[in-house]
Amino acid sequence: MFDNYFTQNLKENEKLILQIKKHWASFIVSILKTFIILIIPFFLIFFLFSSIWGMIIFFLWIAAGIAYGVYQWLTWYFDSVIITDKRIICLDQKSLFNRVVSEISLASVQDVTYEINGFFASAFNFGILRVSTAAKNIIEIKNIPNPKSSQELIFDLRQKIKKTLSAQELVEMLEKNK
């Protein structure tokens, strides 16, 4: 579903290695909020259904709760990280019509760290992955599942790229980063 959305940033001859979505446990708070919004009018159903305006308020409340839940799901679903054979692309969906796309070339990756904080994150094995370059560019990716395996994958891909760079490609890359 929506595969083209995630692959539209790929360049020619670039292969998708892995797409990482936020961990499902990071969505639990949004689910609980949506459930609370949807359940409240049912406690007031006898009061609300005593008049036509009450019924209208009831159905508008339910529609707003469903819209809120769909909005939360869409922003969670489209938050993603794409690892290709050349780059790391971070799609940060801030809201329905607001997205920030960041990328780091695998050849320029200097350090990859991960962090797992708290009981909930430790129990469900999700955390923060930070990818940094020598130019102090940092991409911070929150709530990704199994950040250690993502860290290892990025290091492995970086090692492959560093081994296969020709002298000309290395000079071009250094000139581009100046």
Secondary structure, DSSP 8 states (H G I E B T S, - for coil): --HHHHHTT--TT--EEEEEE--GGGGHHHHHHHHHHHHHHHHTHHHHTTSHHHHHHHHHHHHHHHHHHHHHHHHHHH-EEEEESSEEEEEEEEETTEEEEEEEEGGGEEEEEEE--HHHHHHHTEEEEEEEETT--EEEEEEEE-HHHHHHHHHHHHHHHHHH--HHHHHHHHHHH-
